[in-house]
């Protein structure tokens, strides 16, 4: 599993907006500047987040984007599942994969267990945790 820039940037956007919730709608240009992401690339990421209902947008003067829920309600796992094709540690665990060796594969239980650990870990970290500045020692 390798997290793409789309997934990493989506997390950064969500944290940025969580830290500025009191500001209301935050212009895309400001997010792009703070996060050092091109506006064009950021537009495609934000469009995905809006379509999923994670963000709401407002056009015109005073417009921009904001979280639709509180930061505690977004998990890292949910955001990465939205942006990544898969969080599976190996291709045979990806949705729709048909491995001819499944019945006799001695390593499959290992990969399934790792997949559960990854999912559990990412589903227990919220945008609020990240915005709160948890260090790597603060995450389980």
Protein Blocks (a to p, Z undefined) as FASTA:
>chain_A
ZZdfklmmmmmmmmmmmmmmmnopadfklmmmmnopafklmmmmmmmmmmnopaccdede
hiacddfbdfklpcfklmmmmmpmbfcfbfklpghiacfklmmmmklmmmmmmmmmmmmm
mmmccfklmmnopafklpZZ
